[in-house]
Amino acid sequence: MSSFIRLTDYKKEELQEIFDITDNIDRYEGFLTGKTVVMFFPANSIRTRVSFEKGIHLLGGQTILFDPSTLDKKEDIRDVCGYLENWADAVIVRHKDISLLGKMAENLEIPVINAMTDDNHPCEMMSDLYSLSQIRKDYLSDKYLFVGADGNIGRAWKEASEAFGFSLTQSCPHEFQIPETDCIDDLRTAVVGKDIVCTDSFPQEMFNGAKSYQVTKEIMNLANKGAVLNPCPPFYRGEEVSDDVIDSEYFVGYEFKKNLLRVQQAIIVFCMKK
Ligand SMILES: NC(=O)NCCC[C@H](N)C(=O)O
């Protein structure tokens, strides 16, 4: 049993093993029969929660859902884990504090799967990279551009670039630069030579200069031929992305996230088999 908290906890080959399990997920029918996965998700989670719950159900398992604030109580997390382990076979946690997930992993023999923290979003990255592997000729040789401020999604792309070894550049005002990341503040310059353009919503503080960081169809025309726009949902038309770019052929499409279901199932299988 192992936990899934940061992509950089694993070798690239191990992460690619998750893609192999994804390709063959039908072989794992009944893998979770009689098993219970306890999930901590806020009410505003739509995609990650729907795909996790459905994925567990399809593998034969049961889910029990709590709000993440259930973990922020006076009781020591070691004691919460000690009791939880009697009945749970895995836990999936969306919580701002990644160190809490680390403590849970230290105190549980069952896997702890990170469903987003303020530091990263490893399951989303795995699904995006799996989807890119399906639509790109060589997704690890592509040049990635993250447009947006330092935050969980930017850091998640940074972590993914380290774990998989692909090239990542950020574009945003310098005060929002992700530490130790190549950052070009001029978006028109940054997008030249890029293949995969990713975004996250702008933090309130970045709204002033935000228009100069909006990814439009005109901006995408400056990228490499065949480039794609992969905005992190929820995205906001008229803010980090324009209406015209979402309605264009550059947008990877809603179906790009369809693989969240199978990739997350594969992450559960991978963690429980290890
Ligand atoms: N696709 C998702 O799972 N949503 C991620 C939301 C990212 C955003 N930066 C947030 O933390 O609110």
The ligand as an SDF file (V2000), in Angstrom:
LIG
                    3D

 12 11  0  0  0  0  0  0  0  0999 V2000
  -10.2140   20.8560  -11.8270 N   0  0  0  0  0  0  0  0  0  0  0  0
  -10.2670   20.9530  -10.5250 C   0  0  0  0  0  0  0  0  0  0  0  0
  -10.2200   19.9680   -9.8070 O   0  0  0  0  0  0  0  0  0  0  0  0
  -10.3160   22.2090  -10.0680 N   0  0  0  0  0  0  0  0  0  0  0  0
   -9.2020   22.8430   -9.6150 C   0  0  0  0  0  0  0  0  0  0  0  0
   -9.4660   24.1940   -9.0670 C   0  0  0  0  0  0  0  0  0  0  0  0
   -8.1750   24.9250   -9.0960 C   0  0  0  0  0  0  0  0  0  0  0  0
   -8.2040   26.2620   -8.4650 C   0  0  0  0  0  0  0  0  0  0  0  0
   -6.9450   26.8920   -8.5160 N   0  0  0  0  0  0  0  0  0  0  0  0
   -8.6780   26.1870   -7.0270 C   0  0  0  0  0  0  0  0  0  0  0  0
   -7.9600   25.7090   -6.1450 O   0  0  0  0  0  0  0  0  0  0  0  0
   -9.7740   26.6360   -6.7830 O   0  0  0  0  0  0  0  0  0  0  0  0
  1  2  1  0
  2  3  2  0
  2  4  1  0
  4  5  1  0
  5  6  1  0
  6  7  1  0
  7  8  1  0
  8  9  1  0
  8 10  1  0
 10 11  2  0
 10 12  1  0
M  END
$$$$
